[in-house]
Amino acid sequence: MNKLEKMGEFFNARLDGYEEHQMTTIEFAEEFYPYTAECLPKKSKSSILDLGCGTGLELDQYFKIVPDARITGIDLAEDMLGALRKKHPDKELKLVNASYFTEPFGEKVFDAAVSVESLHHFTKEEKILLYTKLNRALKDGGYLILTDYFALTDEEEKQRRSELLALRKEQNLPDGVFYHYDTPLTVEHETEALHEAGFTSVRVLKSWGVTKTIKAVRSTGGRFSDCLEI
């Protein structure tokens, strides 16, 4: 039986070697982390919300572009947040050990938000609630840069969700607790969730096989960054 682990505990247990794993076993990771950082605002002191920041591989790249960026990072894995702070003790980091589904974001606080390889664990309905809260937290013209992997078909999406539900039932796991199991949406369903949450412009900027970088803009008045649509 595939024993499910609570999300935070799963990643805490894999802190040693995590960054090497990400960079060597995920195809094109050496390209999409820097690309994601390049898509974020380049102005000094930009305020960025990072959903599921982990050890901050995308932030390592972003600090090269905007060294004085103001980062709020949220993650369930406390040990990974500790590793991120240790890497960047001189940076303006507000790190929150919590679920980004329940943590308040505020209103019109952030220039942009980013999430890399974190949101492929949740349903469309869960994401609509999260993205609605995120939409309110972004300043006018603010945007989300989402780099993640996606299901290729509706059938794949449904199968992964069914597998998770079956495992939760077999293991008698409680509702309302996140366990680690990949259940990616299709790009179409991800886009629908973003639109339903109030994002007015959603487009795929670049693709690396099943991994995509998506930009979702809070309002049509926002300016697109210099990333090219592929």
N, C-alpha and C positions, 0 to 999 in steps of 0.2 A: 504494500500500500504506500502511496505517495503521501507521507506525513506532512501535513501543512503546518507552517510556522507563522506566528504572528509577524506582521510586516516589519516592525522595528527590530524585533529579535532576529529575524532572518538576516537583515543587513548588518546588524551589530556583530553577529557571529562570523561574518565574512569580511570584516574590515581589513584584516591582514591579506594583502594581495588583491584587494578590490579594484584598485585603480589599474593594476596590471591586467587583471581579468577584463575590465571594460575596454581597455585600449587594444588588447591582443585577440580577444575572442569575438568581439562585436564587429562585424564587417563595416569598414569605412569610418570607424570611430575617430581615427586620426584626422579625418576630414570634417566630420559633422560637428565635433566640439568647437573647433576654431570658427567654422562657418556660422554656427549659432551665435557665438560671441560677436562676430562681425555684424550681425543683424540687429543688435541692440543699440540703443542711442549712444552716440559718440561724444555728447557734450559733457563738460566737466560737472562732477557731482550729480550725475544722473541717479535717480532713485529707482532701484530695481527690486522686484519681488521674485524670488526663486522658489518654485514649488517642487519639493522633493530634491533639495540641493545636494544631499549626500556629502561627499568630500569636495564638491565644487570643481569638477573637471572643466565645466564651461566657464566658471568664474576665474579659474587660473588664466584662461585665455582672455577673458574680458578685462581683467586688471591690467593686462599689457596694453589695452586700448584706452581705458579710462581708469587710471590708477586711483583716482579719488572718488570712484563710484560709491554710492551708499546702498548697501545690500541688506535686504531682509531675507533670510533663508529659513524655510520651514521644512522639517523632516522628522519622521518618527524614530529614526535611529540616532540616539544621543551620542554614541561613540563616533559616528561619522561627522557629526557637527563638531565634536572635539578635534578631530583630525583636520577639518577645514580651518578652524580657528588657529590651530598650531601652524598651519602652512602660511597663514596671512595675519600675523599678530598686529601688524601695523595698519590694517585696513578697517574701514568703517563697516563692521559686520554686526547685524542684529540677528542672532541665531535662535530659533524657537523650536524646542523639542515638543512637537504637537502634530495633530492631524490638520492638514490644510482644509479639510472639510468643516472643521469646527472652530478653527482659529479665526478671530475677527481680522479683517484686512483694513478696515476703515473706508473712507470715501474720498476719491480723487487725491490719492496719496502718491501713487507711483507713476513714473514716466513710462515704464514698461514692465512686463512680467516675462519670465522664462521658465520652461520646464523641459528637462531632457531625460528620456528613458525612465519616466516615473508614472505617467498617467495611463499606461496600458494595462492597469489592473482593475479598472472601474467601468461601470455600466454607463450607457448614454444618459440615463435618468440621473445618476449620481453626478455626472459631469455637468449637466445643465444647471443643477443647483450650485456647483462650485464655480462654473463660469459666470453665472449671474452675479455672484458675490464678487468675483474678480473684476467683472465689467464695471461695477460700481467703484471699485478701488483704484481704477486707472484714471489718470487725468484726461481731459479732453484731448483727443488725438493719440492717446496712449494705446499700446498694443501688446499682444501676447506673441512670443515666439515659442512655438511648440515643436520640439524635435523628438520623435518617437517612432516606434515601429507599429505597423498597422496590419490588420487581417486583409487578405487579398479578396476574400469573398464573404457574402453573408453566411454561407454555410460554415466557413471556418470560424467566424465570430460566434455563431450559435453553438458550435461544437465545444469551443473552449469554455464558454459560459456553462454549458451543461456539465462538462467535466468537473468544473469547480463546485457547482451545486451538489453533484453526486458525492464528491469527496467530503464536503462539509457535512452532508447528511450521514455518511458512513462514519465519520469521526465525531459526530454529535457536537459540532462546534457552535458556539452561540452566535446569534445575529448581532449586528452592530459592531463587530470586531473585524478588522481587515487582516486577512491572511494572504501570504505571498503565493500568487498563482497568476500567470500571464493570461489576460483575457482582452486582447486588443480589439478595438472597433475597426471597421472599415473607414477609409478616409471620408466616404460619403456620410456615414453616421456621425463621425467626429465633426464634420462641417455643419451638419444639421444641429448638433448640440450647441455649437458656438453661435450659430445664427439665432437659435431659440433663446439663448442667453442674452441676446442684444448686440452682439458684434455685427457690424454692418458690412464689413469687407473681410472675407476669408479666402485665402488662396495658398496653394502649394508653391513655395519658393524654389525648392530643390528636392530631388529624390535620389536615394541610394538604395536601390532594390526596394525592400519592404519598409525601409526607414525614410521618413519624409520630414522636411521642415515646413511648418505651416505658420503663416502670419495672419492674425486676427486683429482687426483694428476696431477700437472702441467707437469711433465716429468717423464719418466720411471726411471730416475736416483734417484728419491726421495725415501727415506726410509719410510716404513709404521711404524706407531706408534705401541704401545703395545696393541691396541684394538684388540679384537678377532672378527673374522667374524662369524656371527651367521646365 
